[in-house]
Amino acid sequence: MIIIGLDIGGSMTKAILIENGEIKGTVQVTASGPLVSAAGAIGKITEDLEVELSSIYLISCTGGGSRKIGSSFLGLKTVKVDEIEAIGLGGLTLSGLSEAVVSSIGTGTAIVSVRKEGENVTTRHLGGTGVGGGTLVGLSKLLLNRSSIDGIFELAKNGNFRNVDLTIKDIVGGPIGRLPADTTASNFGNVRDGTKLEDIAAGLLNMVGQVIGTVTYFAAKAEMLEDKIVFIGSLPTIPEFSEIITSTVSLLGGKATVPEMACYATALGAAINAKKQLKSLLKVK
């Protein structure tokens, strides 16, 4: 049985193809709109894996763009999965844990607690923050005249956030409480005339990552799951950003991971949930 899980955004669709409980492939396609990108993702993944459309049993859709999908798409039966459930289920499955707080970093950030007992999985939307990839791109357009993630990270590689941020040491001369002296006390609190664009880029990455890491940590702590935090989405797969969010959680006393295939977690959750709707069990290796 072949199921394709789709995580459909405004212009990008991430797809994962599962056959008989095994992940066979993943793709992501960007196009002019959700329907075009979804169609493109299905076309690309079936072509890459040499799968006939007629052999696909079900398309499982989630994400903001899925609202434009009907009960069938390209002649294939479709189901829709609540995005919060897909985030929780996909993140938990990839992490290999039985309970976790999953933080999905997209345009903004959604935070979900998920617990598995036997075959029953319970997800709960804890909230989130409007700070995410959209914040990074938007501020970069304003401050750096850069609009691509690749361009922002390339610029930041030659910068140093310490040239724009104030540390605790800058203010009190040393550590305070449990926080070491080099902990950020104020993002962009040290900006001066003539600050380099490279340093601003590094500061933006640091600010966005630290905000997401901090908000996620305290949401997880309220669930007593601060040592079981899972970050998913495209941004966490970039090593420099992964280091910021996981080190922020670690600084506060928690533990966070970014699983392999983190950017396809929500699509995977949609596919697994579809199998659940069909009252069948999916095993993911």
N, C-alpha and C positions, 0 to 999 in steps of 0.2 A: 504494500500500500504506500503510495506517494502522497505526501502532504507538503505544500509550500506555505511557509509562514512569511507574512509581509508586514513590515513596520513602515507605514506610509506617512511621510511628512508632507510639507507644503510643496517641495520640489525634489526631495530625495526619497527613494524607497530602498530599504534593505531587505534582502530576501534570503531565506534559508530553505534548502530542500532536504526533507527527511524521507528515507525509504526504509520501511520495516524496522523502525526504531533507531536508525543510524543517520547521522548527519553526513550527507553526501557532498554538499557544496554551499557556498555563500556568494552573494554578489551585492553591490550597491550601485544604483543608477540615479543620476541627476538629470532632470528634464524640466520642461516649462511648467509643469503642473503635476498634481498627484496622480491623475489617471494615466498620464503619459509615462511618468516614471514607474508606476506600478506595472503597466504593460511591458515597458522596457525591461524591468527586472525579471519578470516571468520569462520573457523571450530570451534574455541573456543566460539565465541559469539553466533553462532547458536545453539551449543550444550548447552551452559549455559542457553539460553533463550528458548530452546526446539522449535526451528524454523526450518522448513524444507527448504533446499536449493531451492526447486522448488517454494517456496512462496516468494522469494526475487525478487523484481521487477527490482532493479538496484544496481550496485556497483559504487560508485563515488570515484575516486582516486585523490590524490594530494601528493605532496612531491617529493623529488629527486628520490626515487625508483619507482615512478609511470611511469617513462619513459619506464620501462620494461614490462608494462602491455599493452596488445592489446585491441581490441574492445570487447573482451570477456575474461572471466577468470573463470575457474572452471565451464564452461558452462553457465556463467551468463553474461548478458549484462553489459558493463562498459562504463563510460564516464570519461574524465579527466578534472580536474579543476585547473586553474592557482593558484599556491600556495599563491601568494600575495592576490588574491581575497578571498581565503579560510581563510587566517589569519585574514583579516579585517572583513569579515562577521561573522566568528565564534567568534572572540573576542567581537565584537559589540553586537552580540546576547546574549552572556553570561553576558555581563555587564549590559544589560537593557538600555543602553544609545542610543541616536539618532545620536551621533557623538563622535568620540574618536580617539586617537592615540594608536594603538595596537603594543606592542613590543613583538615579539615572540623570546623567548630565547631557542635556540637549540644548535647545535654545535657552531654556531655563533649567531648573533642577527639581525633580520630583523625588520624594523620599518615601519608601514603602517598607513596612515590616512584614515579614513572611515567615510562617512556621509550618513545618510539615510533621504530621503525626500519622504514621502508616501511609495510607493513600490519600489522606485528607490534607489539603493545603489551605491555610488561612492567610489572606493578605489584608493589610490595613494601610490606608493612605495616611501617613503621618503629617504630610504637608510638603514643604519645600522652600525654594527661594526663587525670585525672579532673576537672580544672578546665574548666568550660565554662558554657553557659547555665544548666544546673541549679545550678551553684555560685552564680551571680549571683542567681538567684531564691531559692534556699534561704537564703542569707545575708541577703538583703533582707527575707525574711519574719521572720527572727530580729531583725534590727537596725532595720528601717525600718517594719515592718508593711505592707510592699508585696509583692504577689505577681504583678504584671503587669510585663512588660518595658516597656511604654509608661509605666507609673507610675514605674518606677525611673529611666528616662531623663528624664522630665519633672522629677523631683525633682533629679536631678543637674545639670540645666541651670542651676540657681540656686545650685550649690555649687562649691567649689574643692578639688580633691584635695590641694593644697599645704597646706591647713589641717589635714590628718590624716597626711600622709606626711612622712618625713624625707628631705632631699636630701643629696647628697654634701657640698655646701657647709655644711650645718648641722653636719656631723660633722668635716670636715677643713678647712673654710674656703675651699675652692676645688675646681678639677677634680682628677681623679686618673686617671693613665694616659690612655686614649683617651676617657674619659667626662667630659662637661662638668659644671660645678658644679651645675646644676639637675637632674641625673639622680637618680631615686629611689634612695635607699640603703636605706630600710625602709618598706614599705607599712604604714600605720597606726602607724608608730613615733612619730608626733607628736600622738596623740590626747590631749585634755585634758578635764577635767570641763566639761560643758556644750557639748560639740561639737554643731554643728547637724546635723540629719538630712540636709540638702542636701549638706553636705561629706562625710558618711559615704557617701552615694549616689555622689558623684563619686569617692571613694576606692575604693569597690567596683569600679566600672567600670575604673578605672585598674589595680587589682591583677589582676583577672581578665584584662584585655587584655594587660598586661605579662607575666604568667605564660605565657599562650598564645603570645605573640609570641616570648618567649625560648626556650621549649621547642622551638617550631617551627624557629627559626633554627638552633639547635645540631643538630637532627636533619638539617636541610638541609645544614649545613656538613659533616657526616660523609659526605654523599653528593656533596659538591662541587657542590651546587646552591643555595647560599645566595643567589644572585642571581636565582633562578627559583622563588620561593615564591608559591603561589596559595592564597588563603583563600576557602573556600566555606561556605555555610550562611546562616541568616537573620541572625544577629548581625552578621556582617561587612558586611551591606548597610545597616546604620545608620551614617550618616556619622561620628558621634562615636566609635563603637567602631572603625570602620575606621581612623580616624586614630591611635588608640592602638596597634593591633596593627601597622600598617604603619610607624609612626614608631619603634616598639620594634625592629623588624627592621632598619630603616635605621640606628638608633643603634649597633647591633652590627656593622654593615658589610654587611648584606644588602640585598636588594631584594624587595619583595612587592607583589602586586596583588590587587584584588578585582574579578573580571570581572563584566560585566553578566549578570544572571540567576544570580548566585552561589547563591541559595537553591534553585535547581532543578537544580544541577549533578549531584547524585546520581541524581535521576530521569532526567536526560538520559543519564548513564552507563549506567543500566539499559537504556534504549531502544536505545542504540548497541550494547551488548553483546548484546542480543537479536538484532539484525541480524547481528552477528558469528556468533552461534550458528547462524543460518540460512544462514551462508556467503554473505552479501550485504553490500555495502559501503554505509555511510551517509555522506552528505556533509552537513555542517551549515554553513549560511551564517553 
